[in-house]
């Protein structure tokens, strides 16, 4: 059977009928009569030389052949719909797969994402989060937003803004803190970077106490634990502006420790696409407002 001979209407009728197990409901979905759907399916069965449905007194049941065909058709029609949707608005939409540190995605990118989508409707953004470990090639990412010093092997890196760390705590705990040394009596929540608290205490001019608090792989989780009174966190306040504004978290000290910043990165071996170029320009403009 050549591609030009594919009975697309009949295949669509079968796929809808198989999902609903009803010619009547399939007809309502496809805006045709129940008789038209039944006729299309019968024609498909005759063409394939197999029975796709068992006709029952109160509906339909798929045969083994029908069960084998349904998932293949379902996936094919979904891919067709996605492809057609990419041309809405008179211009082909370009998929842009972006990986981002979870803290950045939730605390900074999401509140601004609507502005990007409004300004660049041709970009079909696909966002995934990670804990600062992104495999650009292996995960099929066009770019990744990471926290660090900008030195990642094989990648281009554009600095967005610095994100120094400071103490964040629930209001009740913050009221017990009048000087940095008071933190020695509190649970100090930790990240996977072992030198965060020592660096902050050095900047504050106070000795670092023995660290025994729980370790988190995400600043979002650590800040949430702090907001619920589990201890004091060390995190970038720029990522938690909403919690600070609402009073769920308090920044008791002005002291910060510079531990790096956020960077947009992509593979040197891959030329940036128009979508990535638009995303980069937008990120840099938004980041300039943050700095």
C-alpha positions, 0 to 999 in steps of 0.5 A, spaced: 500 500 500 503 506 497 502 512 501 498 516 496 493 510 497 492 510 505 485 511 507 486 516 512 479 517 513 478 510 515 484 510 519 481 516 523 474 513 523 477 506 526 482 510 531 476 514 534 471 508 534 477 504 538 478 510 543 470 510 544 468 503 543 462 506 540 461 508 532 456 513 535 461 517 539 466 516 534 461 520 529 460 525 534 467 527 535 468 527 527 462 530 526 459 525 521 453 520 522 454 513 526 453 510 519 458 513 516 463 511 521 461 504 521 462 504 513 469 507 513 471 501 518 468 496 514 471 498 508 478 498 512 477 491 515 475 489 508 482 493 505 486 490 510 483 483 510 482 483 518 476 484 523 478 490 527 472 490 532 467 485 535 460 488 534 457 486 541 449 488 543 452 494 547 458 496 544 464 494 541 470 490 543 477 490 539 480 484 536 487 482 537 488 486 530 485 492 532 489 492 539 495 492 535 493 497 530 490 502 535 497 505 539 500 505 532 495 510 529 494 514 536 501 516 536 501 517 529 495 522 529 498 525 535 505 527 531 501 529 525 497 534 530 503 537 533 506 538 526 500 542 524 500 546 530 507 548 529 504 552 523 499 556 527 499 563 526 502 563 519 509 561 521 512 555 523 513 554 531 520 552 533 521 547 538 526 549 544 528 544 549 531 548 555 534 545 561 534 549 568 536 548 575 530 547 579 531 553 583 532 558 577 526 555 573 521 556 579 524 562 583 526 566 577 524 564 570 516 561 571 514 568 573 517 571 567 515 566 562 509 569 560 512 575 557 517 571 553 511 567 550 507 573 548 514 576 545 516 570 541 510 566 539 514 562 534 518 558 539 515 552 542 519 552 549 520 545 552 522 546 559 525 541 564 529 541 570 535 538 573 540 539 579 545 543 575 547 537 572 545 537 564 547 533 559 546 537 553 547 532 547 544 526 551 538 529 553 537 533 547 537 540 550 538 546 545 541 549 552 541 549 559 541 554 565 546 552 570 549 555 577 556 556 577 562 559 574 561 559 567 566 553 566 563 547 563 567 543 558 565 544 551 560 549 552 559 556 550 556 560 556 553 567 557 553 570 564 546 572 566 547 575 573 550 573 580 546 570 585 550 570 592 547 566 598 545 569 605 541 566 611 533 565 610 529 563 615 522 563 618 520 569 622 520 565 629 527 563 628 529 569 625 527 573 631 532 569 635 538 571 631 541 578 633 548 576 630 551 571 626 554 567 632 547 566 634 546 561 628 550 556 632 544 554 636 540 553 630 539 547 625 543 549 619 540 546 613 545 544 608 546 544 600 551 539 596 556 544 596 560 543 603 563 550 603 557 554 603 556 555 610 564 556 612 564 561 606 558 565 609 561 565 616 567 567 614 564 573 610 560 575 616 567 575 621 564 569 625 566 562 626 563 556 623 559 552 628 559 544 627 554 543 621 549 537 622 543 539 619 540 535 613 543 536 606 538 538 600 539 537 593 535 543 591 535 550 594 527 550 593 526 544 598 531 547 603 528 554 603 521 550 603 524 546 609 526 553 612 519 556 611 516 551 615 521 552 621 526 546 620 532 551 620 536 556 617 537 556 610 543 559 605 540 560 599 540 566 593 534 571 596 533 573 588 530 566 587 525 567 593 523 574 592 515 572 593 517 568 599 520 574 602 515 579 600 509 575 603 513 574 610 514 566 609 521 567 609 526 573 612 533 575 611 536 576 618 543 579 616 545 583 610 551 579 609 552 575 603 557 570 600 559 570 593 558 563 590 557 564 583 551 566 578 547 563 573 549 562 566 546 560 559 550 554 556 549 551 549 554 546 546 560 549 542 559 544 536 552 546 535 550 552 532 544 556 535 538 556 532 533 562 531 529 560 537 535 559 541 538 566 539 531 569 541 531 566 548 538 568 549 536 575 547 530 575 552 534 572 558 539 577 557 534 583 557 530 580 563 537 579 567 539 586 566 533 588 570 535 583 575 542 585 576 
